[in-house]
Each structure stands twice: as structure tokens, then as C-alpha cells.
């Protein structure tokens, strides 16, 4: 993202909170994995959305119409000794010169300066209830302002979750964000194609996971948006299977749910294909049913339609198919009303996608499903998970299939960002044979 893009976002937030408001957004903190080892650092999405600043422990303040500047950043100071060990820091100098802050302070001055920034603002926006330590610290700053009201200080009287504004902003992607997400999906689609090309019986699930990481990293996307799911055979029926270390057996399907993160933006793609390169007739029958449901759901993802319409359409197709296969019995309308599909399809058909793989933004407004608008990005991911239950005819047991794409809502309909990952069964078999 460019400096102009971050500036546009900060100005939009400043307009939303108004001159009577002030917003505080914290950066993420480093987390210890074990002893002297930290988990890989990943910046708080709201913080990086507004700043592009990737260091831990920082604080952003937006104070509209403040004469000294409305964008204030608190960050770690330069420290040659620590930088020798842990890497370079921007410092307060870099915060202004490289990240556009109007003013920057060393992190050690946070408690002294923050009350002076809060003073005079009637409304305080911050992530309420996310971190109890942060809640207590913010109230400490507010109470210091309250202690000076006889001297003319004005403390906030209204406290608002900053996410209520930020997450609505993040829900609608800008052209720059769409470009980034399109590229992330292209890289992940290439990795899915590669896995189809190398997969063979006897290979371990971990081998496919390693190859997925390799393709993404060599394409410029070192990070994954989430832990990859590589489930062969019955493992594909476990929705969030992440062990990824079982051998792949001849005659089984393998489900791959994996997507890279590029420049802070996620992709999320699932493909299911035969380990040996050829669908058996029962596997193809289930696969084509799931694909039919996904196609019908994607057709409902367009401007003006409601969030729940793709899910309702997928459920209708899958329920009808389960009756045809002899897995469900009864009248279609009654089966749908009773959610008879849930033992075999227990999740929703999608979620918002963006900086977080399960991205922010409400799904309902005023108690009703919200309509799709251009710039929104969602996943569409119906599936069927047929275990060893007696109710399932023997040929269909231990088949788990999910097909997932990343879908951008456009002015006229939608664009499948992940279309380069094959999902037509004949195309999959052709690629695997080649």
C-alpha cells in the first residue's frame, strides 16, 4: 500500500469520529512461544490498516483538527544494541519521516503524554473489552484528566468501540486492496495446481503442505493466512484438521484448504481431488453435487442480494442431492426447514475475507441480513462430510469434499479471484495426468 492509501484511511476515520472524538488503536505485542522463542510477529490488522507500521507495542492516536497534527504515533525508540540482536527499528524519526506521523513519541512517554491528548475530547474510541490490561490503562489516562477538571480539563464522557467504525471501513475494499487480494489468490491458486501435479499414493500429507509453503514463498508470499488443512481420506471429514502427517492412500480423496497472506491480505482456497488422479464414480457423484451447490451459491453473490442467499441456495442444492443419493428421506421443504443437512454439512457457506482470513464486518444490520455491495470480498465454500455412519450408503463413506473460492462483489456481479485453481473434475484429472 502507498502512503497516500494509509493517509486516506486515517482521514476517513477522522471524519467518522469528528472533532469531538479521539481514537486510540494499539499495535500487537510479541508473544513468547516457549522460553526465549517468540511466535512469528503479525501486526494487529486495524493498526496496520491505518499506518503500515509493522513493529510491536506501538500506539496510534487520531485526534481530528488538532493544531499540532491529528496523527500521533508512539513507538519504540532507536536502540543500536537491541537492533543488533533483534533487527532495525523505525524510531520516532522514522515514524514521521517514513510513516507520515504528524508527531511521534518514544513509547516510554505514553503514560505522560496520552492524558494531554485525551483532554478536551467528549468521545473516546478504542478497542473496548479486547484486552483487560489495555482497558485499565486507558481508564487510568481518563482518570488523570478527570482529576484536573477544576483546572478546566475536559474528560471523555462517551466511550465507543473503535471497531464499529474501522471494521465497516475495512469491509469495502479499495482498488489497491483488491489488486493485492487478486495477486494473493493467484499465488495460492498456483500452489494448489502444483499440489495436484505432484500428489500420488504413499505421499505424506506433510509433503503437500511443504510444497504449498514453497510455491507461495518463492512467489513472494512467505506467510500463510492460516494453518493449512491437508486431509486425506477420513481426515477430510474433520473441518479444521491440521495434523497433516498421515500417508495418502490410493483410492482416497485429499482435501486441501490453504491460502497465502500477501502484504497483509489473505487468500482462502479449498480444493478436493483424488490421490491417484482419478475420481471413482461415488467420489465424482459427491464432488459434482458440491460443485453444483457452489456454482449456485456464487450466482447469488451479487450486489443487492442478501448475505444469507448464497448459503440458502447451497443448502437447497445439497439437501436435494442428499435425497437423490439415499442419504436423506422426506420432502425437500421439510428437510430444509429441519436442517436435516447438518450432520453432513455443518458450517456456513462463507465468510468475509480481507486482512484477516475471517475478516471483519457485520453480517446483519438492524437484525436483517445485509446486502452485498461492490468492493466486498467473501469466500463461497460448501462441502459434504460423509463419515462411517450407518445412515450413509457404503460407497459414499469416508468422503469429505469442500470447494472454496474467493469472490469479489463487483458493480455488475462478481469476480472469482481464485479461478486459476482448477475445480472442474475433468480439468483436475487432466492436470494430474499431465
Number of C-alpha atoms within 10 A of each C-alpha: 13 9 13 10 16 18 17 13 17 20 15 15 21 20 13 13 20 14 16 14 23 28 23 21 21 21 23 20 14 15 12 11 10 8 6 6 9 11 10 11 13 17 21 20 20 22 20 21 20 22 24 21 20 17 21 17 15 21 20 22 22 24 26 23 14 12 7 10 13 18 24 22 27 26 27 19 18 16 13 12 9 11 11 9 8 9 10 13 19 19 20 22 17 16 24 18 12 13 18 19 22 14 17 21 21 16 18 12 11 16 14 11 14 18 20 14 17 26 21 18 21 16 20 23 22 22 19 15 11 10 10 10 9 15 14 12 13 19 11 14 21 21 14 19 23 18 12 13 12 8 9 11 17 18 23 20 10 11 15 16 16 20 18 15 16 21 15 12 17 23 21 18 19 15 10 12 20 19 12 21 28 22 19 28 28 22 27 31 29 18 25 27 18 18 21 27 17 13 21 17 15 13 17 18 23 19 17 23 21 12 16 26 21 14 20 25 16 10 16 14 22 16 18 22 22 17 15 24 25 28 29 29 24 19 24 28 22 13 17 14 17 17 14 18 16 17 16 24 18 16 16 24 28 28 29 28 25 25 31 33 28 26 17 24 24 27 32 29 25 28 23 26 27 28 25 21 23 21 20 13 11 15 23 16 14 23 25 17 23 23 24 16 28 28 18 20 25 25 13 23 29 25 18 13 15 18 21 21 20 27 23 17 19 28 26 19 20 25 26 20 20 19 16 11 16 11 17 18 14 9 10 16 12 10 17 17 9 10 14 18 21 14 12 19 19 14 14 16 25 21 18 21 26 27 25 18 21 17 19 22 20 13 16 13 9 6 7 11 15 16 17 22 20 18 20 23 28 26 26 29 28 29 30 25 23 23 22 13 10 9 12 18 13 12 11 19 19 22 25 29 28 26 23 24 26 28 24 26 21 17 11 9 17 20 17 18 24 27 15 15 24 18 20 12 18 13 12 23 20 13 15 22 12 9
